[in-house]
Amino acid sequence: MKLELRKLIHERRTRICHVPVYACQNCKRHELLPLIKADLVRYLTSLSDQESSKIRVSFADVNEPAHVLREVFRTYADESADDFQVRCKEAFDERINMLLDLFRYAQTMKDADWMKQIEGRLEQVSTLKTVLPENSSNFAR
């Protein structure tokens, strides 16, 4: 199965773009990355509280790993699996460093809510970064 960013349709009214999934190129089956499933469910719950009109959103706007992967796929130019793995590692490292800088700033501002939010974002990125290398030879654009 290959790592892709897919558009998911929920209850025929919500289109969620940039959702990381594993997709089988032969049987066309796909499954969510287990690490983002809980975040996606929370996001869907928050969307269901909104009005019932059709909406289109990007999961990358609310999920750090999806955001980083979207940026990697945007700049990916059919390179080898090794190059893709290096790009992913660099992108995740850059995001972690940026979030750590933000965390330090939030500490100096003594903003506990912001610090907690950044900790959650760091946890998301760090967790997926540790899992990605074992699957990085399997990717699709």
C-alpha positions in Angstrom: 0.0 0.0 0.0 1.2 3.5 -0.8 1.0 6.6 1.2 -1.2 9.3 -0.5 -3.2 12.3 0.3 -6.8 11.7 -0.6 -10.1 13.5 -0.6 -12.7 11.9 1.6 -16.4 12.5 1.4 -18.4 12.4 4.6 -22.2 12.1 4.6 -22.3 13.3 1.0 -22.0 16.9 2.1 -18.4 17.3 3.4 -15.4 17.0 1.2 -12.2 16.7 3.2 -9.0 17.1 1.1 -5.5 16.2 2.0 -6.2 13.2 4.3 -3.2 10.8 4.6 -4.2 7.3 3.7 -2.6 4.1 2.6 -4.0 3.1 -0.8 -3.6 -0.2 -2.6 -2.8 0.5 -6.3 -4.2 -2.9 -7.4 -7.5 -3.2 -5.6 -8.1 0.5 -5.1 -8.8 -0.1 -1.3 -7.6 2.6 1.1 -7.3 3.0 4.8 -6.6 5.9 7.1 -3.2 6.2 8.7 -4.0 4.8 12.2 -2.2 7.8 13.8 -4.5 10.4 12.3 -7.8 8.5 12.7 -8.7 10.0 16.1 -7.9 13.5 14.8 -10.1 13.0 11.8 -13.0 11.8 13.9 -12.7 14.8 16.2 -12.5 17.1 13.1 -15.6 15.4 11.6 -17.5 15.9 14.9 -16.6 19.6 15.0 -17.8 19.9 11.4 -21.1 18.2 12.1 -21.8 20.9 14.6 -21.8 23.5 11.8 -24.6 24.2 9.4 -25.8 21.4 7.1 -24.8 22.9 3.8 -22.1 21.3 1.6 -18.6 22.2 2.6 -15.1 21.6 1.3 -12.2 21.7 3.8 -8.5 20.7 4.0 -7.5 18.3 6.8 -4.0 19.8 6.4 -5.3 23.1 7.9 -6.0 21.4 11.2 -3.5 18.5 11.3 0.2 19.0 11.5 1.4 15.8 9.8 -1.1 16.2 7.0 0.1 19.8 6.5 3.8 18.6 6.3 2.9 15.8 3.9 0.9 18.1 1.7 4.0 20.4 1.5 6.3 17.5 0.7 3.9 16.2 -2.0 3.6 19.7 -3.5 7.3 19.9 -4.1 7.8 16.2 -4.9 9.0 15.7 -8.5 9.0 11.9 -9.1 12.2 11.3 -7.3 13.3 8.0 -5.9 12.0 6.6 -2.7 15.2 7.5 -0.9 14.9 11.1 -2.0 11.3 11.2 -0.9 12.3 9.8 2.5 15.0 12.5 2.9 12.5 15.2 1.9 10.0 13.9 4.5 12.6 13.7 7.2 13.8 17.2 6.5 10.2 18.6 6.4 9.2 17.0 9.6 12.5 18.1 11.3 11.9 21.7 10.1 8.3 21.6 11.4 9.4 20.3 14.8 12.1 23.0 15.1 9.6 25.7 14.2 7.1 24.4 16.8 9.8 24.2 19.4 10.7 27.8 18.7 7.0 28.7 19.1 6.8 26.8 22.3 9.8 28.7 23.7 8.2 32.0 22.8 4.8 30.9 24.3 6.8 30.0 27.5 8.3 33.5 27.7 4.8 34.9 27.2 3.5 32.6 29.9 0.6 31.5 27.7 -0.3 28.1 29.1 -3.1 27.5 26.5 -0.8 28.2 23.6 1.9 26.0 25.1 -0.7 23.2 25.4 -1.8 23.6 21.8 1.8 23.5 20.6 2.6 20.4 22.7 -0.3 18.7 20.9 1.0 19.7 17.5 4.5 18.5 18.4 3.1 15.2 19.6 1.3 14.7 16.2 4.3 15.5 14.1 6.8 13.6 16.3 4.6 10.5 16.3 4.1 10.3 12.6 7.7 11.1 11.9 8.8 8.0 13.8 6.4 5.8 11.7 6.9 7.4 8.3 10.4 5.9 7.6 9.2 2.4 7.7 6.6 3.2 5.0 8.5 5.8 3.1 9.4 3.6 0.2 5.7 3.4 -0.5 4.3 6.7 -1.7 2.2 8.0 -4.5 1.5 11.4 -5.7 
